[in-house]
């Protein structure tokens, strides 16, 4: 392998890395735009107390909070929300979404 071949390989590898980095930056930017749109819809369709409750839930259960946000956004976009969601309405929605915990009674026999 000559110096020319090594230089060509380095140049190709450098171009490949730059393209990969640009693709990653584009993806991050799209995710940020999508998140901004979601937040905008939530601000328009939720009362401040309800948003605060959802943010509190996000601290403990981020996946669950994202799921709830997606449901609220889909309700808002489909036009099924007539008014802003209050804290009480959000609490009712959360009780419907959260699966009821099953209780187990373990008894020792003998």
C-alpha distances in whole Angstrom, upper triangle without the diagonal:
4,7,8,6,7,10,11,11,13,15,16,16,19,21,21,22,25,26,27,29,31,32,33,35,36,37,39,41,42,43,45,47,48,49,51,53,54,55,57,59,60,61,63,64,65,68,66,68,66,63,63,64,61,59,60,59,56,56,57,55,53,52,56,56,53,55,58,57,56,59,61,58,59,63,63,60,63,66,67,68,71,71,69,68,70,70,72,71,67,69,70,67,65,68,67,64,64,64,67,67,68,70,70,73,73,76,76,78,80
4,5,5,6,9,10,11,13,14,16,17,18,20,21,23,25,26,27,29,31,32,33,35,37,38,39,41,43,44,45,47,48,50,51,53,54,56,57,59,60,62,64,65,66,68,67,68,67,63,64,65,62,59,61,61,57,57,58,57,54,53,57,57,55,56,60,58,57,60,62,59,60,64,63,61,64,66,68,69,72,72,69,69,71,70,73,72,68,70,72,68,67,69,69,65,65,66,69,69,70,72,73,76,75,78,78,81,83
4,5,5,6,9,10,10,12,14,15,16,18,20,21,22,24,26,27,28,30,31,33,35,36,37,39,41,42,43,45,47,48,49,51,53,54,55,57,58,60,62,63,64,66,65,66,65,61,62,63,60,57,59,59,55,55,56,55,52,52,56,56,53,55,58,56,55,59,60,58,58,62,62,60,62,65,67,67,70,70,68,67,69,69,71,70,67,68,70,67,65,68,68,64,64,65,68,68,69,72,72,75,74,78,78,81,83
4,5,5,6,9,10,10,12,14,15,16,18,20,21,23,24,26,27,29,30,32,33,35,36,37,39,41,42,44,45,47,48,50,51,53,54,56,57,58,60,62,63,65,64,66,64,60,61,62,59,57,59,58,55,55,56,55,52,52,55,55,52,54,57,55,54,58,59,56,57,61,60,58,60,63,65,66,69,68,66,66,68,68,71,69,66,68,69,66,65,68,67,63,63,65,68,68,69,72,72,75,75,78,79,81,83
4,5,5,6,9,10,11,12,14,15,17,18,20,21,23,24,26,27,29,30,32,33,35,36,38,39,41,42,44,45,47,48,50,51,53,54,56,57,59,60,61,64,63,64,62,59,60,61,58,55,57,57,53,53,54,53,50,49,53,53,50,52,55,53,52,55,57,54,55,59,58,56,58,61,63,64,67,67,65,64,67,66,69,67,64,66,67,64,62,65,65,61,61,62,65,65,67,69,69,72,72,75,76,78,80
4,5,5,6,9,10,10,12,14,15,16,18,20,21,22,24,26,27,29,30,32,33,35,36,38,39,41,42,43,45,47,48,49,51,53,54,55,57,59,59,62,60,62,60,57,57,58,55,53,55,54,50,50,52,50,48,47,51,51,48,50,53,52,50,54,55,53,54,57,57,55,57,60,62,62,66,65,63,63,65,64,67,65,62,64,65,62,60,63,63,59,59,60,63,63,65,67,67,70,70,73,73,76,78
4,5,5,6,9,10,10,12,14,15,16,18,20,21,22,24,26,27,29,30,32,33,35,36,37,39,41,42,43,45,47,48,49,51,53,54,56,57,58,60,59,61,59,56,56,57,54,52,54,54,50,50,51,50,47,47,51,50,48,50,53,51,50,53,54,52,53,56,56,54,56,59,61,61,64,64,62,61,64,63,66,64,61,63,65,61,60,63,63,59,59,60,63,63,65,67,68,71,71,74,75,77,80
4,5,5,6,9,10,11,12,14,15,17,18,20,21,23,24,26,27,29,30,32,33,35,36,38,39,41,42,44,45,47,48,50,51,53,54,56,57,59,58,60,58,55,56,57,54,51,54,53,49,49,51,49,46,46,49,49,46,48,51,49,48,51,53,50,51,55,54,52,54,57,59,59,62,62,60,60,62,62,65,63,60,62,63,60,59,62,61,57,58,59,62,62,64,66,67,70,70,73,74,77,79
4,5,5,6,9,10,11,12,14,15,16,18,20,21,23,24,26,27,29,30,32,33,35,36,38,39,41,42,44,45,47,48,50,51,53,54,55,58,56,58,56,53,54,55,51,49,51,50,47,47,48,47,44,43,47,47,44,46,49,47,46,49,51,48,49,53,52,50,53,56,57,58,61,61,59,58,60,60,63,61,58,59,61,58,56,59,59,55,55,56,59,59,61,63,64,67,67,70,71,73,75
4,5,5,6,9,10,10,12,14,15,16,18,20,21,22,24,26,27,29,30,32,33,35,36,37,39,41,42,43,45,47,48,49,51,53,53,56,54,56,54,51,52,53,49,47,49,49,45,45,46,45,42,42,45,45,43,45,48,46,45,48,50,47,48,52,51,49,52,55,56,57,60,59,57,57,59,58,61,60,56,58,60,56,55,58,58,54,54,55,58,58,60,62,63,66,66,69,70,73,75
4,5,5,6,9,10,11,12,14,15,17,18,20,21,23,25,26,27,29,31,32,33,35,36,38,39,41,42,43,45,47,48,50,51,52,55,53,55,54,50,51,52,49,47,49,49,45,45,47,45,42,42,45,45,42,44,47,45,44,48,49,46,47,51,50,48,50,53,55,55,58,58,56,56,58,58,60,59,56,58,59,56,55,58,57,54,54,55,59,59,61,63,64,67,67,71,72,74,77
4,5,5,6,9,10,11,12,14,15,17,18,20,21,23,25,26,27,29,30,32,33,35,36,38,39,41,42,44,45,47,48,50,51,53,52,54,52,49,50,51,48,46,48,47,43,44,45,44,41,40,44,43,40,42,45,43,42,45,47,44,45,48,48,46,48,51,53,53,56,56,54,54,56,56,59,57,54,56,57,54,53,56,55,51,52,53,56,56,58,61,62,65,65,69,69,72,75
4,5,5,6,9,10,11,12,14,15,17,18,20,21,23,24,26,27,29,30,32,33,35,36,38,39,41,42,44,45,47,48,49,52,50,52,50,47,48,48,45,43,45,45,41,41,42,41,38,37,41,41,38,40,43,41,40,44,45,42,43,47,47,45,47,50,52,52,55,55,53,52,54,54,57,55,52,54,55,52,50,53,53,49,49,50,54,54,56,58,59,62,62,65,66,69,71
4,5,5,6,9,10,11,12,14,15,17,18,20,21,23,25,26,27,29,30,32,33,35,36,38,39,41,42,43,45,47,48,50,49,50,49,45,46,47,44,42,44,44,40,40,42,40,37,37,41,40,37,40,43,40,39,43,44,42,43,46,46,44,46,49,51,51,54,54,51,51,53,53,56,54,51,53,54,51,50,53,53,49,49,51,54,54,56,58,59,63,63,66,67,70,72
4,5,5,6,9,10,11,12,14,15,17,18,20,21,23,25,26,27,29,30,32,33,35,36,38,39,41,42,44,45,46,49,48,50,48,45,46,47,44,42,44,43,40,40,42,40,37,37,40,40,37,39,42,39,38,42,43,40,41,44,44,42,44,47,49,49,52,52,50,50,52,52,55,53,50,52,54,50,49,52,52,48,49,50,54,54,56,59,60,63,63,67,68,71,73
4,5,5,6,9,10,11,12,14,15,17,19,20,21,23,25,26,27,29,30,32,33,35,36,38,39,41,43,44,45,47,46,48,46,43,44,45,42,40,42,41,38,38,40,38,35,34,38,37,34,36,39,37,36,39,41,38,39,42,42,40,42,45,47,47,50,50,48,48,50,50,53,51,48,50,51,48,47,50,49,45,46,47,51,51,53,55,56,60,60,63,65,67,70
4,5,5,6,9,10,11,12,14,15,17,18,20,21,23,24,26,27,29,30,32,33,35,36,38,39,41,42,43,45,44,46,44,41,42,43,39,37,39,39,35,35,37,36,32,32,36,35,32,35,37,35,34,38,39,37,38,41,41,39,42,44,46,46,49,49,47,46,48,48,51,49,46,48,49,46,45,48,48,44,44,46,49,49,51,54,54,58,58,62,63,65,68
4,5,5,6,9,10,11,12,14,15,16,18,20,21,23,24,26,27,29,30,32,33,35,36,37,39,41,42,44,43,45,43,40,41,42,39,37,39,39,35,35,37,36,33,32,36,35,32,35,37,35,34,38,38,36,37,40,40,38,41,43,45,45,48,48,45,45,47,47,50,49,45,47,49,46,45,48,48,44,45,46,50,50,52,55,56,59,60,63,65,68,70
4,5,5,6,9,10,11,12,14,15,17,19,20,21,23,24,26,27,29,30,32,33,35,36,38,39,40,43,42,44,42,39,40,41,38,36,39,38,34,35,37,35,32,31,35,34,31,33,36,33,32,35,37,34,35,38,38,35,38,41,43,43,46,46,44,44,46,46,49,47,44,46,48,44,43,46,46,42,43,45,48,49,51,54,55,58,59,63,64,67,69
4,5,5,6,9,10,11,12,14,15,17,19,20,21,23,24,26,27,29,30,32,33,35,37,38,39,41,40,42,40,37,38,39,35,34,36,35,31,32,34,32,29,28,32,31,28,30,33,31,30,33,35,32,33,36,36,34,37,40,41,41,45,44,42,42,44,44,47,45,42,44,45,42,41,44,43,40,40,42,45,45,48,50,51,55,55,59,60,63,66
4,5,5,6,9,10,11,12,14,15,17,18,20,21,23,25,26,27,29,31,32,33,35,36,37,39,38,40,38,35,36,37,34,32,34,34,30,30,32,31,27,27,31,30,27,30,32,30,29,33,34,31,32,36,35,34,36,39,41,41,44,43,41,41,43,42,45,44,40,42,44,41,40,43,43,39,40,41,45,45,47,50,51,55,55,59,60,63,66
4,5,5,6,9,10,11,12,14,15,17,18,20,21,23,24,26,27,29,30,32,33,35,36,38,37,39,38,34,36,37,34,32,34,34,30,31,33,32,28,28,31,30,27,29,32,29,28,32,33,30,31,35,34,32,35,37,39,39,42,42,39,39,42,42,45,43,40,42,44,41,40,43,43,39,40,42,45,46,48,51,53,56,57,61,62,65,68
4,5,5,6,9,10,11,12,14,15,17,18,20,21,23,24,26,27,29,30,32,33,34,37,36,38,36,33,34,35,32,30,33,32,29,30,32,30,26,26,29,28,25,27,30,27,26,29,30,28,28,32,31,29,32,35,37,37,40,40,38,38,40,40,43,41,38,40,42,38,37,41,40,36,37,39,43,43,46,49,50,54,54,58,60,62,65
4,5,5,6,9,10,11,12,14,15,17,18,20,21,23,24,26,27,29,31,32,32,35,34,36,34,30,32,33,29,28,30,29,26,27,28,27,23,23,26,25,22,25,27,25,24,28,29,26,27,31,30,29,32,34,36,36,39,38,36,36,38,38,40,39,36,38,39,36,35,38,38,34,35,37,40,41,43,46,47,51,51,55,57,60,63
4,5,5,6,9,10,11,12,14,15,16,18,20,21,22,25,26,27,29,30,31,34,32,34,33,29,30,32,29,27,29,29,25,26,29,27,24,24,27,26,23,25,27,25,24,28,28,26,27,31,30,28,31,33,35,35,38,37,35,35,37,37,40,38,35,37,39,36,35,38,38,35,36,38,41,42,45,47,49,52,53,57,59,62,65
4,5,5,6,9,10,11,12,14,15,17,18,20,21,23,24,26,27,29,30,33,32,34,32,29,30,32,29,27,30,29,26,27,29,28,24,24,27,25,22,24,27,24,23,26,27,24,25,29,27,26,28,31,33,33,36,35,33,33,36,36,39,37,34,37,38,35,34,38,37,34,35,37,41,42,44,47,49,53,54,57,59,62,65
4,5,5,6,9,10,11,12,14,15,17,18,20,21,23,24,26,27,28,31,30,32,30,27,28,29,26,25,27,27,23,25,26,25,21,20,23,22,19,21,23,21,20,23,24,21,23,26,26,24,27,29,31,31,34,34,32,31,34,34,37,35,32,34,35,32,31,35,34,31,32,34,37,38,41,44,45,49,50,54,56,59,62
4,5,5,6,9,10,11,12,14,15,16,18,20,21,22,25,26,26,29,28,30,28,25,26,27,24,22,25,24,21,22,24,23,19,19,22,21,18,20,22,20,19,23,23,21,23,26,25,24,27,29,31,30,33,33,30,30,32,32,35,33,30,32,34,31,30,33,33,30,31,33,36,37,40,43,44,48,49,53,55,58,61
4,5,5,6,9,10,11,12,14,15,16,19,20,21,23,24,25,28,27,29,28,24,26,27,24,23,26,25,22,23,26,24,21,21,24,22,19,21,23,20,19,23,23,20,22,25,24,23,26,28,30,29,32,31,29,29,31,32,35,33,30,33,35,31,31,34,34,31,32,35,38,39,42,45,47,50,52,55,57,61,64
4,5,5,6,9,10,11,12,14,15,17,18,20,21,23,24,27,26,29,27,23,25,27,23,22,25,25,21,24,26,24,20,20,22,20,17,19,21,18,17,20,21,18,19,22,21,20,23,25,27,27,30,29,27,27,30,30,33,31,28,31,33,29,29,32,32,29,30,33,36,37,40,43,45,49,50,54,56,59,62
4,5,5,6,9,10,11,12,14,15,16,18,20,21,22,25,24,26,24,21,22,24,20,19,22,21,18,20,22,20,16,16,18,17,14,16,18,15,14,18,19,16,18,21,20,19,22,24,26,25,28,28,26,25,28,28,30,29,26,28,30,26,26,29,29,26,27,29,33,34,37,40,42,45,47,51,53,56,59
4,5,5,6,9,10,10,12,14,15,16,18,20,21,23,22,24,23,19,21,22,19,18,21,21,17,19,22,20,17,17,19,17,14,17,19,15,15,19,19,16,19,22,20,19,23,24,26,25,28,27,24,24,26,27,30,28,25,28,30,27,26,30,30,27,28,31,34,35,38,41,43,47,48,52,54,57,60
4,5,5,6,9,10,10,12,14,15,17,18,20,22,22,25,23,19,22,23,20,19,23,22,19,22,24,23,19,19,21,19,16,18,19,16,15,18,18,15,17,20,18,17,20,22,24,23,26,25,23,23,26,27,30,28,25,28,30,27,27,30,30,27,29,32,35,36,40,42,45,48,50,54,56,59,63
4,5,5,6,9,10,11,12,14,16,17,18,21,21,23,21,18,20,22,18,18,21,20,17,20,22,20,17,16,18,16,13,15,16,12,11,15,15,12,14,17,15,14,17,19,21,21,24,23,21,21,24,25,27,25,23,26,27,24,24,27,27,24,25,28,32,33,36,39,42,45,47,51,53,56,60
4,5,5,6,9,10,11,12,14,15,16,19,18,20,18,15,17,18,15,14,18,17,14,17,19,17,14,14,16,13,10,13,14,11,11,14,14,11,14,17,15,15,19,20,21,20,23,22,20,19,22,22,25,23,20,23,25,22,21,25,25,22,24,26,30,31,34,37,40,43,45,49,51,54,58
4,5,5,6,9,10,10,12,14,15,18,17,20,18,15,17,19,16,15,19,19,16,19,21,20,17,17,19,16,13,16,16,12,13,16,15,12,15,17,15,15,19,20,21,20,22,21,19,19,21,22,25,24,21,24,26,23,23,27,27,24,26,29,32,34,37,40,43,46,48,52,54,57,61
4,5,5,6,9,10,11,12,14,17,17,20,18,15,18,20,17,16,20,20,18,20,23,21,18,18,19,16,13,15,15,12,11,14,13,10,12,15,12,12,15,16,18,17,20,19,17,18,20,21,24,22,20,23,25,22,22,26,26,23,25,29,32,34,37,40,43,46,48,52,55,58,61
4,5,5,6,9,10,11,12,15,15,17,15,12,15,16,13,13,17,17,14,18,20,18,15,15,15,12,10,12,12,8,8,11,9,7,10,12,11,11,14,15,16,15,18,17,15,15,18,18,21,19,17,20,21,18,19,22,22,20,22,25,28,30,33,36,39,42,45,48,51,54,57
4,5,5,6,9,10,10,13,12,15,13,10,12,14,12,11,15,15,13,16,19,18,15,16,16,12,11,14,13,9,11,13,11,9,13,14,12,13,17,17,18,16,19,17,14,14,16,17,20,19,16,19,21,19,19,22,23,21,22,26,29,30,34,37,40,43,45,49,51,54,58
4,5,5,6,9,10,13,13,16,14,12,15,17,14,14,18,19,17,20,22,21,18,19,19,16,14,16,15,11,13,14,12,10,13,14,11,12,16,16,17,15,17,15,13,14,17,18,21,19,18,21,23,20,21,25,25,23,25,28,31,33,37,39,43,46,48,52,55,58,61
4,5,5,6,8,12,13,16,13,11,15,16,14,15,18,18,17,20,22,21,18,19,18,15,13,15,13,9,10,12,9,6,10,10,7,8,12,12,13,12,14,13,11,12,15,16,19,17,15,19,20,17,19,22,22,20,23,26,29,31,35,38,41,44,47,50,53,56,59
4,5,5,6,9,10,12,10,8,11,12,10,11,15,15,14,17,19,18,16,17,16,12,12,13,11,8,10,11,7,7,11,11,9,11,14,14,14,12,14,12,9,9,12,13,16,14,12,16,17,15,16,19,19,18,20,24,26,28,32,35,38,41,44,47,50,53,57
4,6,6,7,8,11,10,8,11,13,12,12,15,16,16,18,21,20,18,19,19,15,15,16,14,11,13,14,11,10,14,14,11,13,16,15,16,13,15,12,9,10,12,13,16,15,14,17,19,17,18,22,22,21,23,27,29,31,35,37,41,44,46,50,53,56,59
4,6,8,10,13,12,10,14,16,14,15,19,19,19,22,24,23,21,22,21,17,17,18,16,13,14,15,11,10,13,12,9,11,14,13,14,11,12,10,7,9,12,14,17,15,15,18,19,18,19,23,23,22,24,28,30,33,36,39,42,45,48,51,54,57,61
4,7,10,12,10,9,13,14,13,15,18,18,18,21,23,21,20,20,19,16,16,16,13,11,12,12,8,8,11,9,7,10,12,11,11,8,9,7,5,6,9,12,14,12,11,15,16,14,16,19,19,19,21,25,27,30,33,36,39,42,45,48,52,54,58
4,6,8,6,6,10,11,10,12,15,15,16,18,20,19,18,19,17,14,15,15,12,10,13,13,9,10,13,12,10,13,15,14,13,10,11,8,5,5,6,8,11,10,9,12,14,13,14,17,18,17,20,23,25,28,31,34,37,40,43,46,49,52,56
4,6,5,6,9,10,11,12,14,16,17,19,21,21,20,21,19,16,17,18,15,14,17,16,12,14,17,15,14,17,19,17,16,13,13,10,6,6,5,7,10,10,10,13,15,14,15,18,19,19,21,25,26,29,32,34,38,41,43,47,50,53,56
4,5,5,6,9,10,10,12,14,15,17,19,20,19,21,19,16,17,19,16,14,18,18,15,16,19,18,16,19,22,20,20,16,17,13,10,9,8,8,12,13,11,14,16,16,17,19,21,21,22,26,27,29,33,35,38,41,43,47,50,53,56
4,5,5,6,9,10,11,12,14,16,17,18,18,20,18,15,17,19,15,15,18,18,15,17,20,19,18,21,23,22,21,17,18,15,11,9,7,6,9,11,10,11,14,14,14,17,19,19,20,23,24,26,30,31,35,37,40,43,46,49,53
4,5,5,6,9,10,11,12,15,16,16,16,17,15,12,14,15,12,11,15,14,12,14,17,15,15,18,20,19,18,14,16,13,9,7,6,4,8,8,6,8,11,11,11,14,16,16,17,20,22,24,27,29,33,36,38,42,45,48,51
4,5,5,6,9,10,10,13,15,15,14,16,14,11,12,14,11,10,13,14,11,13,16,16,15,18,20,19,19,16,17,14,11,9,9,8,12,12,9,11,14,13,13,16,18,17,18,22,23,25,29,31,34,37,40,43,46,49,52
4,5,5,6,9,10,11,13,14,14,16,15,12,14,16,13,13,16,17,15,16,20,19,18,21,24,23,22,19,21,18,14,12,11,9,12,13,11,12,15,15,14,17,19,18,18,22,24,25,29,30,33,36,39,42,45,48,51
4,5,5,6,9,10,11,12,13,15,13,10,13,14,12,12,16,16,14,16,19,18,18,21,23,23,21,19,20,18,14,12,10,7,10,11,8,9,12,12,11,13,16,15,15,19,20,21,25,27,30,32,35,38,41,44,48
4,5,5,6,9,10,10,10,12,10,6,9,11,8,8,12,12,11,13,16,16,16,19,21,21,20,17,20,18,14,11,11,9,12,12,8,10,13,11,10,13,15,13,14,17,19,21,24,26,30,33,35,38,41,44,48
4,5,5,7,9,10,9,12,11,8,10,13,11,10,14,15,14,15,18,19,18,21,23,24,23,20,23,20,17,14,14,12,15,16,12,13,16,15,13,17,18,17,16,20,22,23,27,28,31,34,36,40,42,46,49
4,5,5,7,9,10,13,11,9,12,14,13,13,16,17,16,18,21,21,21,24,26,26,25,23,25,22,19,16,15,12,15,16,13,13,16,15,13,16,18,17,16,19,20,21,25,26,29,32,34,37,40,43,46
4,5,5,6,7,10,8,6,10,11,10,11,14,15,15,17,19,20,20,23,25,25,24,22,24,22,19,16,16,13,15,15,11,11,14,13,10,13,15,13,12,15,17,18,21,23,26,29,31,35,37,40,44
4,5,5,4,8,7,5,8,10,10,10,13,15,15,16,19,20,20,22,24,25,24,22,25,23,20,17,17,15,18,18,14,14,17,15,13,16,18,15,14,17,20,20,24,26,28,31,33,37,39,42,46
4,6,6,10,10,9,11,14,14,14,17,18,18,20,22,23,24,26,28,29,28,26,28,26,23,20,20,17,20,20,17,17,20,18,15,18,20,18,16,19,21,21,24,26,28,31,33,36,38,42,45
4,6,9,9,9,12,14,14,15,17,19,19,21,23,24,25,27,29,30,28,27,29,28,24,21,21,18,20,20,17,16,19,18,14,16,19,16,14,16,18,18,21,22,25,27,29,32,35,38,41
4,6,5,6,9,10,11,12,14,16,17,18,20,21,23,24,26,27,26,25,28,26,23,20,20,18,20,19,16,15,18,16,12,15,16,13,12,14,16,16,19,21,24,27,29,32,35,38,41
4,5,5,6,9,10,10,12,14,15,16,18,20,21,22,24,26,25,24,27,26,22,20,21,19,21,20,16,17,19,17,14,17,18,15,14,16,19,19,23,25,27,30,32,36,38,41,44
4,5,5,6,9,10,11,13,14,15,17,19,20,21,23,25,24,23,26,26,23,20,22,20,21,20,17,17,19,16,14,16,17,13,12,15,18,18,21,24,26,30,31,35,37,40,44
4,5,5,6,9,10,11,12,14,15,17,18,20,21,23,21,21,24,23,21,18,19,17,18,17,13,14,15,12,10,12,13,9,9,12,15,16,19,22,24,28,30,33,36,39,42
4,5,5,6,9,10,11,12,14,15,16,18,20,21,20,19,22,21,18,15,16,15,16,15,12,13,15,12,10,13,14,11,11,14,17,18,22,24,27,31,33,36,39,42,45
4,5,5,6,9,10,10,12,14,15,16,18,20,19,19,22,21,19,16,18,17,19,17,14,16,17,14,12,16,16,13,13,16,19,21,24,27,30,33,35,39,41,44,48
4,5,5,6,9,10,11,12,14,15,17,19,18,17,21,21,18,16,18,17,18,16,13,15,15,12,11,14,13,10,11,14,17,19,22,25,28,31,33,37,40,43,46
4,5,5,6,9,10,11,12,14,15,17,15,14,18,17,15,12,14,14,15,13,9,11,12,9,8,11,11,8,10,13,16,19,22,25,28,31,34,37,40,43,47
4,5,5,6,9,10,10,12,14,15,15,14,17,16,14,12,14,14,16,14,11,13,15,11,11,15,15,12,14,17,20,22,26,29,32,35,37,41,44,47,50
4,5,5,6,9,10,10,12,14,14,14,17,17,16,14,17,17,19,16,13,16,17,13,13,16,15,13,15,18,21,23,26,30,32,36,38,42,45,47,51
4,5,5,6,9,10,11,12,11,11,15,15,14,12,15,16,17,14,11,14,14,10,11,14,12,10,13,16,19,22,25,28,31,35,37,41,44,46,50
4,5,5,6,9,10,11,10,9,12,12,11,9,12,13,14,11,10,13,13,10,11,15,13,12,15,18,21,24,27,30,33,36,39,43,46,48,52
4,5,5,6,8,10,10,10,13,13,12,11,15,16,18,15,13,17,17,14,15,18,17,15,18,21,24,27,30,33,36,40,42,46,49,51,55
4,5,5,6,9,9,10,13,14,14,13,17,18,20,16,15,18,17,14,16,19,17,15,18,21,24,27,30,33,36,39,42,46,49,51,55
4,6,5,6,5,6,10,11,11,11,14,16,17,13,13,16,15,12,15,17,15,14,18,20,23,26,29,33,36,39,42,45,49,51,55
4,6,5,6,5,9,10,9,10,14,16,18,14,14,17,17,14,17,20,18,17,21,24,26,29,32,36,39,42,45,48,51,54,58
4,5,8,8,11,13,13,14,18,20,21,18,17,21,20,17,20,23,21,20,23,25,28,31,34,38,41,44,47,50,53,56,60
4,6,8,11,13,14,15,19,21,22,18,18,21,20,17,20,22,20,19,23,25,28,31,34,37,40,44,46,50,53,55,59
4,6,7,10,12,13,17,20,20,17,17,21,20,17,20,23,21,20,24,26,29,32,35,38,42,45,48,51,54,57,60
4,6,9,11,11,15,18,18,14,15,18,16,14,17,19,17,18,21,24,26,29,32,35,39,42,45,48,51,54,57
4,6,7,8,12,15,15,12,12,16,15,13,16,18,17,17,21,24,26,29,32,35,38,41,45,48,51,54,57
4,7,9,12,15,15,13,14,18,16,15,19,21,19,20,24,26,28,32,35,37,41,44,47,50,54,56,60
4,6,9,13,13,11,13,16,15,15,18,20,19,20,23,26,28,31,34,37,40,43,46,50,53,56,59
4,6,10,11,9,10,14,14,13,16,18,18,19,21,25,27,29,33,35,39,42,45,48,51,54,58
4,7,8,6,6,10,11,10,12,15,15,16,18,21,23,26,29,32,35,38,41,44,47,50,54
4,5,5,6,9,10,11,12,14,15,16,18,22,23,25,29,31,34,37,40,43,46,49,53
4,5,5,6,9,10,10,12,14,15,16,20,20,23,26,28,32,34,37,40,43,46,50
4,5,5,6,9,10,11,13,14,15,19,19,21,25,26,30,32,36,39,42,45,48
4,5,5,6,9,10,11,12,14,17,18,21,24,27,30,33,36,39,43,45,49
4,5,5,6,9,10,10,12,15,17,19,23,25,29,32,35,38,41,44,47
4,5,5,6,9,10,10,14,14,17,20,22,26,28,31,35,38,41,44
4,5,5,6,9,10,13,13,16,19,22,25,28,31,34,38,40,44
4,6,5,6,9,12,13,16,20,22,26,29,32,35,38,41,45
4,5,5,6,9,11,14,17,20,23,26,29,32,36,38,42
4,6,5,8,8,11,15,17,21,23,27,30,33,36,39
4,6,7,9,12,15,18,21,25,28,31,34,37,40
4,6,9,12,15,18,21,25,27,31,34,37,40
4,6,9,12,15,18,21,24,28,31,33,37
4,6,9,12,15,19,21,25,28,31,34
4,6,9,13,16,19,22,25,28,32
4,6,10,13,16,19,22,25,28
4,6,10,13,16,19,22,25
4,7,10,13,16,19,22
4,6,10,13,15,19
4,6,10,12,16
4,7,9,13
4,6,10
4,7
4
